[in-house]
Amino acid sequence: QVQLVESGGGLVQAGGSLRLSCAASGSIFSRNYMGWYRQAPGKQRELVARISSGGDINYVDSVKDRFTISKDNVKNTVYLQMNSLKPEDTAVYLCNLFVFKNYVGSGGYDYWGQGTQVTVSS
């Protein structure tokens, strides 16, 4: 049973910083992606940033140069350092783990954290 436990959300003024953490536990195949999505009221869920087990990183354009994703492979924990926060970053941030079924192919399993609220005041 895979579990994701998030922490680090909160309320911050525009221009401030927050760091989110997501610890994964359970049996996790070594080929995977860990990352963060966010969902604001009335908007679709969007990928914010993700990091592959091989170290490849993707960001949504709106957070490039402000957010940094990193991972501690020993602790199976992914971090999202968010700097220069803007009111439009306000959303529920959800940790995601996508685990591939094997070393080839694209099929796999999605796991989600419970979500953590990030609110940026202007």
Secondary structure as UniProt FT lines:
FT   STRAND          3..7
FT   STRAND          10..13
FT   TURN            14..15
FT   STRAND          18..25
FT   STRAND          32..39
FT   TURN            41..42
FT   STRAND          46..52
FT   TURN            53..54
FT   STRAND          57..59
FT   HELIX           61..63
FT   TURN            64..66
FT   STRAND          67..72
FT   TURN            73..76
FT   STRAND          77..82
FT   HELIX           87..89
FT   STRAND          91..100
FT   STRAND          108..112
FT   STRAND          116..121
//
